[in-house]
Amino acid sequence: MPASLNSTRRALLATGLGASVAALSGHALPQQTPTRVAYPIIVLNSRDADIALIHPETHKVIGRVPTGKEPHHLYPTPDNRHVIVGNAVSDSLTFINPESGRVEMSMQGVADPYHLGFSPDQNFFVTCANRLDHVDVYRRVGVGDQMHLKGLARFDLAKTPSHLVFSGDSRTVYCTLQDSDEVVAIDLQRLVVLWRLPVGKLPAGIAITPDSQLLFVGVMGSDSVAVIDPFGGAAKTPRIVQHIRTGEGAHAFRNHGNKRDLWVSNRVANTISRIDMSRLRVEQEIPVPGGPDCMEVHASGKQVWVTQRWNRSVAMVSLDEGKVVKQIRVGRSPHGVYLHDRAGLV
């Protein structure tokens, strides 16, 4: 594939990028077969290159399933038939059946899928290649076991693309550039970079309001979340409108599912904070030890599950009690977490 392309002429890469993506194999990868249980909790262990399966009632680890090399994030397919694990060093995706915990298929040739996601309309799939300094845009073709990804464009975006989020209308994807201290906006219809905006040292997680009018960026090199107006009002220039102080090492986000609240993990401060997206202020702070990272909200709205990056565990936080009520030992450097009984994403 071409190593460098003009960022405003990305459609020319469609054939080359698509050719590098293999069709779904349909074959399970070698693994330890877990005890079958309806919809286990899935925790991704980056340094062990596997997932831990946790019984949803006993909260015991019932299986460990290998993925590819250096997995970092996971994401459910639009039809919820699979949970996709991005294997950054293997340049592959692993598709997990969320009911059984088994690997059902794999996809090769997806370069360094550090962070990944589908657009709300389910047409686009985007990956941030953290170590390779580019963002790849694919179009989803087919559904279920017949799904594959057609490459549309590659954006060379130094340095260190980290996390992404889509606008509600699926026209734009916003990505953080961790070592360039910026956020970049990409138009998915025209396949062009719209703008880049400095936001502070080491931006990581990024979230968006339900109406797509504001972006929230975890600035790891500070103790705050940067709030961005991506449209810039009358001036039509993207701008930071506020900094919300949360805690040192503000990192990842998870919407609560009530279209109002947003959780951010403060990895150095060892806390998670609940932000009111309309008032732009912190409404609750809960201590979570061990480097809190990725989060998942239970459908009841009463639990937040948090991976503890440095503790080899995942924490269950009771929102009624405002504290960690259980820590479950998983594997090394737990990163992503998935609940089948999960709250909505906005």
N, C-alpha and C positions, 0 to 999 in steps of 0.2 A: 504494500500500500504506500502511497506517497507519504513522505515524512512531513512535508510542510505544504500548506495550501493557503491561498488568500481567503481570509475568514468571511468575505462577502460573496464568494463564488462556490459555495459548498455543494451545490446540487451536482456538480461535475463528478463528484466522488461516488455517486450512488452505485454504479456497477461494481467498482472495486471493493467497496466496503461490504456490500451484500454478498459477494462471492466468497468472502472469508468466513461466513456464518453457515455452519452445517445445519441440516434439518435435525429435528428431534430424533434421538436414537431409539427411544422406546425400551431400552434395556436398563435394568437396575445396575448400579455400581456395586462393587464388593462392599459389604457392610455387616455389622452385627445386627441380627434380626431382633427387634425389640418385642417385648410382650405387647400384643395388640390391645389398644385401648382407644375409645372414641376421643378423637381430637386432643392429643397431648399438647402441653405447652412446649413450644420449641425455643431453645436458646442456642445461639450460634457461638461457638468457641473458636476465636480466630487463630490462636497459637496452636491449638490441637487439631485444626482443620477438620472439625466435625460438628455435629449438632447433638445437644443433649435433649432427650425427651422426658418430660416431667408429667406424672400422673396428675390430672386436673383436680382430683379429690384428696389423694394422700400426700401430694406434693413430694413424692419420691421419684428419683431418676430411674426410669425403667428401660433406658436404652441409650446407646451412643452410636451415631451413624456417620461414617466418614463422608466428607464432601470433596472438594478439590483443595489445592494449595492456597493458603492464606485467604480464607473467606472473611468478609467484613460485614456486609449488610445482607438483609433478606427482605423480600417483598412478595406479597401474594399476587397471583395472576388475576386479571379482571373477573374471571368466572369463579374465583376462589377454589379452583380444582387443585392448584399447586401453590407451594411457597417456593419462590426462586431464591437460591443462594448465589451470590456473586463471588466467584473464586478469582481473586485478583491476580495471583501469580500463575495459576493454571490457564488463565484466559478462557474461562468457561463459566457456564451457568449450570447449577444442579437444581432439578425440579423435585421437590419433596411432596408426597401425598400427605396433606395435613391431618387426615383421619388415621392413617396407619403409621405415619412417620417414615415410610419407605421411600427410597430414591426410585423414581419411576422413569426418568429420562435425563439426558444431559445435552447440552448444546456447546459445541466447541467453537473457537475462533472469535469470541467476544473479548476484545482486548482490554485487559485490566479493569474489570467491572467492579470498581471499588464501591461506588454508590449507584443506585439504579431505581427506576420507577416507570410506571405507565402514566400517560396523560389521562385526565378525567374522562375523555371521550374514548379511551382505550385504543386509539389509533397509533400513538407514538410510544416508543420505548427508548429511554435515554440512559446512558451510562456516563459516569465521571471516571476517567482513567487517572487516578490519583498520582501514580508514579510515572506515567507516560505523558502527562500534561496535555491531554486532549479530552474533548467531550464528543461522544458519538450519538447520532440520532438514527433510529431505526423506525420502520413502519411495521406494525403487527399485521401479519397475513394469516388468515384462518383462525380457528378457535379450537379449544380443547387440545387433544392429542395431535391435531393437524396443524397447530400453530407453529409458525416460524417467523423469523425476523428478517426483513429486507433492509439493508443498509441504505441510508439516504445521504448522510453527510458526516464529515469529521471536522471539528473545530479545534485548531491548535491554540490552546489557551494557557500559556504559562502564567502562573506556576501553581501546580498542585490542585487541580479541581477536586473539590471535597464532597459537598452535599448539593442536592437539587430539590426544587419544588416547582410545580406547574401552576399557571394561572387557571382559574376555574373554567375558562372558555377553551382551554387546551391550545391556545395560540402561542403561548410564551412559556419557556422554561428558564428559571433563574438558577444560577449555580454560583457557589462560593469558590474563590480561588485562594486557597489557604496561605500560600507563600507569596502571593502578590498583594494580599490584604485588600481584595476587591470582591465585588459581586458583578456578575455578567448576566445580561439578558439576551436570550436567543429567540428570534422569531421562527417558529416551527413551520409556518406556512411558506415563508419566503426563504428560509434557511440562511439567515443573515444575523450577525451580531448587532443588536440594537444599541447597547451602551455598556460601559464598564464604570463602576463607581467605587472609589476607595471607602472602606468602612471601618478600618481599624486593624490591629495586629491579630493575625491568625483567625480569620473567620471560618466557622465550621458549619454547624447546622443552620438551616434556613426554613422558615415557615411563612404562611400567607393567611390573611384574613379570608373568611368565607366569601366576601364580595371582591376579593383580589385587589383591594385598594391599598393595602399596606403589606410590607414584608418585614419579617423579624429575623435578625441574624445574630447567632451566638458568636461573640467576639472572645475567643479563648484567651487572648493576650490581655484581657481586661476583666472587669467584674460586672460586665453589663451586656445587654442586648441592644443592638442598633435597630431602630425602626426607620424603614425607608418608604418614602412615597415614590413608587416607580414611575409615576406620570409627571410629577413635578408641578402640579397646579397650573397657573397661568403661564409660567415660564416654560412649561413642558420639558423640564430638565430634572431627571431623577435626583433626589436629595434625601439626606438623613434629617428626619424631623424631630427625633428624640433618642436619648439613651435611657434605657430602663435598667437601673442597678439591680442585679439579681445575686450574683456571687462569683467569686474568682473562677475562671475557666469555664464560662458559659459555653455550652457545647451543643447538645442535641435537643430536638423538639418533638412533642407529640400533642396534637390537638385533643382536647378532652372529649369532643364529640357533641358538645352542647351549643356549638356555634358562637361561643363567647370566650371560653377559657383555653389557655395554652400553657403546657408544661415545658420547662426548660431544665436540663440537668446541668449543674455547676460542678464540673468534675474535680476541680482543685478544692473548692469550698466544701465538697461533700454534702451538698444539699440539692433538692429539686425545688423549683419555684413555680407557682401558678400565677400566670399573668392574665389580667382582664384585658382582652384585646380592644375593647371599646374605650376603657378608661386609661389604658396604657400605664398600668401600674401593677406591682406585685400585690396579690391578695393573700397569699399563703406561702410559707416556706417550711419544708420538712427535711430534717437531717437524714441522709442516706450515706453510710460509710463506704469506703472502698472504691472511690472514683466512679460515681454514677454516670452512666452513659446513655445507651438506648432505652427507650421506654415504650410501654404498651398499656392501654387503659382498658379495663374490663368493661363489658357491656352494661353492667350494673351502675357504672360510674362511681363505684365505691372503692376500687382498687387501682393502684398504679404499680405495674411490674417494672423493675429497673435493673438493668445489668450492672454489676459492680466490677468494673474493669480490672481492678488490682486485687480483688478478693477471691477471684475464681468462683463467684457465686452470683445469684440473682435474688433480688429483694422483692418481697411483696409488701406494699405500703397500704395500710388501711387509711382511707381518707376520713372516715368517721373518727378514728383515734388520732390521726395526724402523725403517724409514726410507722417505722418498719416493724411488722409483726412476725415476719418469717424471712430467713435467709437460707437458700438452698444451694448447696455445693454443686457446681457443674464442671467446668473445665477451665483451661487457661485463657485469659483475656476474653471473657464473654462480651460479645458485641451486640448482635441483634437479638430481638425477642419477639415472639408471635403468639397471640391468643386467638383461637378460633372464635371464642365468645368475646369479641372485641367491640369497643365503642366505634362510632363513625369517625371518619377522618377529617371532619371539619367542626 
